[in-house]
Amino acid sequence: MENYGEATLDLLDRVTGAGARHLVVLMRHSAREFAPDRHDLANPLTEAGRQRARHVGERLPKDMTVRAYASPPERCMETAALVLEGHRQGGGAATRHRPLEALGVFYALDQMKMWKSMSEAGGLVPFMGAWVRGEAPQDAMMPAPTAARLLAGVLAEKLRQPVAERQIDLCVSHDMTLYLLREVLLGEPAHGPEVGFMDALVLYEGDGGLWLTSHHGEARRLEIA
């Protein structure tokens, strides 16, 4: 079984070690199937992906309460549930998980046209570049900067709604969503490091501001109206 999630665990150690007490973790779901006869969003987790999600949960900081949200497709909801299960089994406190539409592909105005454009572009990564440059069909995709800012605002609001003194809000989404925020808000191009299963971005407050970071570079301060 591959070590999905190790970079995320290292990132959490780095951010909490710097003093952050409440983190919003935007994480890609765990390893999933790629059955060509299913709609892409209907492909579930593999058994190895389920095991890995539990394992990552077992290794989350046990002095932090975990609350979870997920994109509605099954693989995201199951990833969130299994991470919480692992955290509880390891002795940590957790509340619940629930679907959150903002973690889905809300930015796709026409999914069929999006998938067609992605295929014509040669895959997800070149399509992401075209989308961020404003070259994706306007009737298929919300403008990338608008989508990134909307989602960042939703995530930031979780920091204003704590349920514990030390807390993680786990937000399980898709690689496309992480590429979007990484490129628009962190300036990390889609053709850079791949967004792997259970990779994450972390949003937190510190030094009087709101910060977003990946495991690839330095944190960047965000200004969200």
N, C-alpha and C positions, 0 to 999 in steps of 0.2 A: 504494500500500500504506500503510495507516495505521500510525502510530508506536506500535504496541503494545509495551509493555515499557520505554518511555522513563522513566516514573515509577519503575519498579523500578531501573533503572540509576542514576537520580539518588539514590534511597534508599540503594543500596549505597555510592555515593560518600560520602554523608553519614555513614553508620555507620562505614565504614572510616576516614574522615577524622577521626572522633572517637577512633580507636585500637583498635577491635575487630579481632581477628585471626582469629576463627572465627565464621562466620555460618551460621544455618539460615534458608534463604529458602523460605517457603511461598508458592508461586506458582500462579496459575491457568494452565491450559494455553493454548496459542496459539489463533488464530482457527480456528473449526471450522464444519462444515456443520450445517444445521438441517433435514434431510430429514424430513418428517412421517411417512413410511412406515417409518422405522426407530425402534427403541428409542432413547431419547435418549442413553444411554451408548454406543451403537454408532456415533454420528455421528463421522466422522474429521475431521482437520484439512483445511482448504482449502490449495491450493498457496501462496497468499499467507501463510497461517499458518505453513507450513513454512519459507518464505523468512525470515519474521520471526524465528522461533525460532533459525535459524542466525545471523542478524544480531545478535541479543541475545547469543548465545554468543561471537561474535567480539569483543564489546565488554566482556565481563566482565574484571575485573582480572587481568592475566596473571601477576602474582606470587602468585596464589592457586590452589591445587589444588581442582578441583571434583569432588565425589562426588554422585551423583544417585539419587533415589528417585522413584517415581511411583505414582499410583493405577493399578490394573490396566487400565482401558479404554485402547484403542489410542491415542486422541488425547493422553492424558497421557504414556504411555510414549514416543510419538514426539516429543513436545515435549522431554522430557528428553534423548533421544538426539540430537536436532538441536542443542540448546543445547551439549551436550558436544562434538559434532562441530565447531561453530563455534568453541568455545573452543580446541580442539586446533589447528584450522587457523590461528587467530590467534597460535599460539605458546604457549598455556597448557597446563598439565598437568591431566589428568583420570583418574579411576579407571574407574568403570563406573556403569551405572544398572540398577536392578532394581525390580520391583513391590513395593509396600508397602500392605497392606490397610488400614492406619490412615489412608491418604490417600484412600481411597475413601469411599463413602457408608455406612460402617459403622454410622452412627447411625440409619439407616433400618431399623426392625424389620420393616416391611412396605412394600416399595417401591410396590406397586400402590396401597395405601391412601395412601401419602405423595403420589404423583402426583395422585390424586383430590382429596385435601385441598388441595393446592397450586392446582389448577384452581378449586376452589370458593372459595378465598381471593382469587383474582384475580391469581395469579402468585407468583413466588419471593419478592419483597420483602415483600408483606403476609403471606405464609406464614411467613417468617422471624420477623417480629415476633410472630405468634401463637405460634410454637414457643418463642421465648425467654420469652414471658410465661406459658408452661405451658399454653397453650390448644390445642395440637395433640393429636390422638388418642394416648393413652398406649400403645396397642397398635401404633401406626405409627412413633413416634419415641422414641428414647432421650431422657431429659431433657437439654435444651440445655446447662446448666452441667456436667453429668456428661460429655457428649461433648466439650466444649471442654477441660475439664481433662485428660481421657484423652489427647487428641491433643497438647496442650501438653506433657504428660509424655513422650510418645514423641519429640517434636521436641527437647526439652531433653536427652534421653539422647544424641542425636547429638553434642552439645557435649562429652560426656565420652568420646568415642571418636574422637579426631583421628587423621588419617593424615599430616598435614603441619603445618608451623609456621604457615602461613597457609592458610585453607581456607574453602570454601563448600560446605555441604550443600544442594543444590537439591532441594526436595520439591514435586513438581508435583501439583496437586489440582484441585478444582472451585470455581466461584464460591460455591456454597453453603457450602463449608468455610471459605472466607475470610470470608464474611459472619458465620458462626457465631463464629469467634474474634474478629473485629473488634467484634462487638456484645457478646459476653459478657466478653471479657478487656480490651478497650480502651474499651468504653463508646461506640463509634461506631455509631449506629443504622443498621439496614438501609436505611431510607428516605433515608439520606444519600448521599454519592457512590457511584456505581455501581462494582462490582468489574468492571473491564474485563479483556480478554484480557491475560495475562502481568502483571497487577498482582500485588503481593506484600505479605506481612508478613515482617518480619525479626526473628528471635530471636537474642540474643547475650548474652554475659556482660560485666559492667563495674561498677566501683565496688562490688565485693563482692556483686553481685546478678545476677539474671536479668531481662532486659528484652525487651519486645516493642514493635514500632513499625510503623506504616504510613506512607505518604507524606502522610497527611491531618492528622496531629497529633503531639503529643509522645509520646515513649516512656513506657511504663508498666512499673513493676517488678512481676514476678510472684512469687507464693509458691506453689511446687509441692511438695507433700508427697512 
